């Protein structure tokens, strides 16, 4: 098949959608299909991907590539790239990777256009059940893949560190809730000598979070290590036992799979796609509820058998999110409509 793969942002931009675009496009190519990927992300260096990457296409190029394709695949709705479909009788598949609403939860006119665009697609894939339920009830649920060639358990690494948070330091990611819960454990007096919290990431909330750790008198227990990537990130995750993921409004949450693949037991907030991401290989706490998070942290710390149980469940859960497995599910949908 000739698949025109549309991704609003792509490498070298970093984010969940960008990573998933790279994983899926490579997997489609390895499955024997001809891939052309269009994006608005700029990159001046040589293309290192095994497929053609078309950056910042003009009007003529947009039409030409839509004419070329057997099918159009949108990795999250991106109408600035897909609007020529309105003029062609081409099949299209749209994967929805984010909730379609404003930050306050309301549906704006832009969202109404996206929802109408979904109704015109030949098939819609949702990355989690919450996305399906809130955005498009007729969608097919296929969970995200993770980079299993990178995220893995490393041999001979002792998990001497307790908790890790991985994510952009913005309010929606909930690093402040993680620090507050961790502070409660420290000040309880039972775990002070052994507990550490590592914050991996950067963002506009960094200084505020550092000040918060100081004001709570846990700054010597909280380590802000900044942005980590590649093997450096994998090594850091392998040193930790538990991953705290208190995000609000996550469509899925790839960091859950990445932490799990490195041997961390995830503790995630409910009410979003994080529940799908963790499956039965971790704990869920009530979203934005500090006491609920604290209780779950204590439950894991005081119960090694429970920790080992969740870690034993990770292998089966991760197997269904391997790129080749997820790719096969996507291609089954794509091939069925052709």
SULHUWO-V250754 format. One record per pair of residues at least 24 apart in sequence whose C-alpha atoms are under 10 Angstrom apart, sorted by the first residue. I is the first residue (numbers start at 1). J is the second residue. Records with the same first field share a line. If there is no record, write none. Layout:
I=J + J
This chain:
1=28 + 29 + 32 + 33 + 34 + 35 + 69 + 70 + 71 + 334 + 335 + 338
2=32 + 33 + 34 + 35 + 36 + 68 + 69 + 70 + 71 + 72
3=28 + 29 + 33 + 34 + 35 + 36 + 37 + 65 + 66 + 68 + 69 + 70 + 71 + 72 + 73 + 92 + 334
4=34 + 35 + 36 + 37 + 38 + 65 + 66 + 67 + 68 + 69 + 70 + 71 + 72 + 73 + 74 + 82 + 92
5=35 + 36 + 37 + 38 + 39 + 53 + 69 + 71 + 72 + 73 + 74 + 75 + 81 + 82 + 93
6=36 + 37 + 38 + 39 + 40 + 54 + 72 + 73 + 74 + 75 + 76 + 77 + 78 + 79 + 80 + 81 + 82 + 94
7=37 + 38 + 39 + 40 + 41 + 73 + 74 + 75 + 76 + 77 + 78 + 81 + 82
8=38 + 39 + 40 + 41 + 55 + 56 + 74 + 75 + 76 + 77 + 78 + 79 + 80 + 81 + 82
9=38 + 39 + 40 + 41 + 42 + 55 + 75 + 78
10=37 + 38 + 39 + 40 + 41 + 42 + 43 + 53 + 55
11=39 + 41 + 42 + 43 + 53
12=41 + 42 + 43
13=41 + 42 + 43
15=167 + 168 + 254
16=97 + 98 + 144 + 146 + 252 + 253 + 254 + 255
17=75 + 76 + 96 + 97 + 98 + 144 + 254
18=75
19=145 + 146 + 147 + 254
20=75 + 97 + 144 + 145 + 146 + 147 + 254 + 323
21=74 + 75 + 76
22=49 + 147
23=144 + 145 + 146 + 147 + 323 + 324 + 326 + 327
24=75 + 144 + 145 + 323 + 324 + 326 + 327 + 328 + 330 + 331
25=49 + 50 + 51 + 73 + 75 + 327
26=50 + 51 + 323 + 324 + 327
27=323 + 324 + 325 + 326 + 327 + 328 + 331
28=323 + 324 + 327 + 328 + 330 + 331
30=324 + 327
31=324 + 327 + 328 + 331
33=331
34=69 + 70
35=69
36=65 + 68 + 69
37=65 + 73 + 74
38=62 + 65 + 74 + 81 + 82
39=78 + 80 + 81
40=80 + 81
56=81
57=81
59=84
63=87 + 88
66=90
70=338
71=122 + 334 + 335 + 337 + 338
72=121 + 122 + 334
73=121 + 123 + 124 + 334
74=121 + 124
75=125
76=100 + 114 + 124 + 125 + 126 + 127
77=114 + 115 + 117 + 118
78=114 + 117
79=113 + 114 + 117
82=117
83=117
85=120 + 121
86=117 + 120
90=121 + 122 + 338
91=120 + 121 + 122 + 123 + 334 + 337 + 338
92=118 + 120 + 121 + 122 + 123 + 124 + 334 + 337 + 338
93=118 + 120 + 121 + 122 + 123 + 124 + 125 + 330 + 333 + 334 + 337
94=118 + 120 + 121 + 122 + 123 + 124 + 125 + 126 + 139
95=123 + 124 + 125 + 126 + 127 + 139 + 140 + 141 + 142 + 330
96=124 + 125 + 126 + 127 + 128 + 131 + 132 + 135 + 136 + 139 + 141 + 251
97=125 + 126 + 127 + 128 + 131 + 143 + 144 + 250 + 251 + 252 + 253 + 273
98=126 + 127 + 128 + 131 + 135 + 249 + 250 + 251 + 252 + 273
99=126 + 130 + 131 + 132 + 134 + 135 + 249 + 250 + 251 + 272 + 273
100=131 + 134 + 135 + 136
101=134 + 135
103=172 + 249
105=249
111=135
122=333 + 334 + 337 + 338
123=333 + 334 + 336 + 337
124=333
125=330 + 333
126=251 + 252
127=251 + 252 + 253 + 273 + 276 + 277
128=250 + 251 + 252 + 253 + 272 + 273 + 274 + 275 + 276 + 277
129=251 + 252 + 272 + 273 + 275 + 276
130=249 + 250 + 251 + 252 + 271 + 272 + 273 + 274 + 275 + 276
131=249 + 250 + 251 + 252 + 272 + 273
132=251
140=329 + 330 + 333
141=329
142=320 + 321 + 326 + 327 + 329 + 330
143=251 + 252 + 253 + 254 + 273 + 276 + 277 + 320 + 321 + 326 + 329
144=251 + 252 + 253 + 254 + 257 + 276 + 277 + 320 + 321 + 322 + 323 + 326 + 327
145=254 + 257 + 258 + 318 + 319 + 320 + 321 + 322 + 323 + 324 + 325 + 326 + 327
146=254 + 255 + 256 + 257 + 258 + 261 + 318 + 321 + 322 + 323 + 326
147=254 + 257 + 258 + 261 + 321 + 322 + 323
148=257 + 258 + 261 + 262 + 318 + 319 + 321 + 322 + 323
149=322 + 323
150=230 + 231 + 233 + 234 + 258 + 261 + 262
151=230 + 231 + 233 + 234 + 235 + 237 + 238 + 257 + 258 + 259 + 260 + 261 + 262 + 263
152=231 + 234 + 235 + 237 + 238 + 258 + 259 + 260 + 261 + 262 + 263
153=234 + 235 + 237 + 238 + 239 + 259 + 260 + 261 + 262 + 263 + 264
154=234 + 235 + 237 + 238 + 239 + 261 + 262 + 263
155=238
156=238
157=235 + 236 + 238 + 239 + 240
158=238 + 239 + 240 + 241
159=236 + 237 + 238 + 239 + 240 + 241 + 242 + 263 + 264
160=194 + 195 + 196 + 238 + 239 + 240 + 241
161=194 + 195 + 196 + 197 + 198 + 236 + 237 + 238 + 239 + 240 + 241 + 242
162=194 + 195 + 196 + 197 + 198 + 239 + 240 + 241 + 242 + 243 + 264 + 301
163=195 + 196 + 197 + 198 + 199 + 222 + 237 + 239 + 240 + 241 + 242 + 243 + 244 + 264 + 265 + 266 + 267 + 297
164=196 + 197 + 198 + 199 + 200 + 222 + 223 + 236 + 237 + 239 + 240 + 241 + 242 + 243 + 244 + 245 + 259 + 264 + 266
165=197 + 198 + 199 + 200 + 201 + 224 + 237 + 242 + 243 + 244 + 245 + 246 + 255 + 259 + 266
166=198 + 199 + 200 + 201 + 202 + 226 + 227 + 228 + 233 + 237 + 243 + 244 + 245 + 255 + 256 + 258 + 259
167=199 + 200 + 201 + 202 + 203 + 226 + 227 + 245 + 247 + 255
168=199 + 200 + 201 + 202 + 203 + 204 + 205 + 206 + 226 + 227
169=199 + 200 + 201 + 202 + 203 + 204 + 205 + 206 + 207 + 208 + 209 + 226
170=201 + 202 + 203 + 204 + 205 + 206 + 209 + 247
171=203 + 204 + 205 + 247 + 248
172=246 + 247 + 248 + 249 + 250
173=245 + 246 + 247 + 248 + 249 + 250
174=244 + 245 + 246 + 247 + 248 + 269 + 287 + 288
175=199 + 200 + 201 + 205 + 206 + 209 + 244 + 245 + 246 + 247
176=205 + 208 + 209 + 210 + 212 + 213 + 246
177=244 + 245 + 246 + 247 + 288 + 289 + 290 + 293 + 294
178=243 + 244 + 245 + 246 + 247 + 290 + 293 + 294
179=209 + 210 + 212 + 213 + 216 + 218 + 219 + 222 + 244
180=212 + 213 + 216 + 218 + 290 + 291 + 293 + 294
181=289 + 290 + 291 + 292 + 293 + 294 + 295 + 296 + 297 + 298
182=213 + 216 + 218 + 221 + 222 + 244 + 293 + 294 + 297 + 298
183=213 + 216 + 217 + 218 + 219 + 221 + 222 + 294
184=216 + 218 + 290 + 291 + 294
185=294 + 295 + 297 + 298
186=216 + 217 + 218 + 221
187=216 + 217 + 218
191=298 + 301 + 302
192=218 + 221
193=221
194=221
195=221 + 222 + 301
196=220 + 221 + 222 + 223 + 240
197=221 + 222 + 223 + 224 + 240 + 242 + 243 + 244
198=222 + 223 + 224 + 225 + 226 + 236 + 237 + 240 + 243
199=223 + 224 + 225 + 226 + 227 + 244
200=224 + 225 + 226 + 227 + 228 + 229 + 233 + 236 + 237
201=225 + 226 + 227 + 228 + 229
202=226 + 227 + 228
203=227
233=258 + 259 + 262
234=258 + 259 + 261 + 262
235=262
236=262
237=261 + 262 + 263 + 264
238=262 + 263 + 264
239=263 + 264
240=264 + 265
241=265 + 266 + 300 + 301 + 307 + 311
242=266 + 267 + 282 + 297 + 300 + 301 + 307
243=267 + 268 + 282
244=268 + 269 + 283 + 293 + 297
245=269 + 274 + 284 + 285
246=270 + 274 + 284 + 285 + 286 + 287 + 288 + 289 + 290 + 293
247=271 + 272 + 274 + 287 + 288
248=272 + 273 + 274 + 287 + 288
249=273 + 274 + 287
250=274 + 275 + 277
251=275 + 276 + 277
252=276 + 277 + 278
253=277 + 278
254=278
256=282
257=281 + 314 + 317 + 318 + 321
258=318
260=310 + 311 + 313 + 314 + 315 + 317 + 318
261=311 + 314 + 315 + 317 + 318
262=314
263=310 + 311 + 312 + 314 + 315
264=307 + 310 + 311 + 314
265=300 + 306 + 307 + 308 + 309 + 310 + 311 + 312 + 313 + 314
266=307 + 310 + 311
267=293 + 296 + 297 + 300
268=293 + 296
269=293
277=317 + 318 + 321
278=310 + 314 + 317 + 318
279=310 + 313 + 314 + 317 + 318
280=309 + 310 + 311 + 313 + 314 + 316 + 317
281=307 + 308 + 309 + 310 + 311 + 312 + 313 + 314 + 315 + 316 + 317 + 318
282=306 + 307 + 309 + 310 + 311 + 313 + 314
283=307 + 310
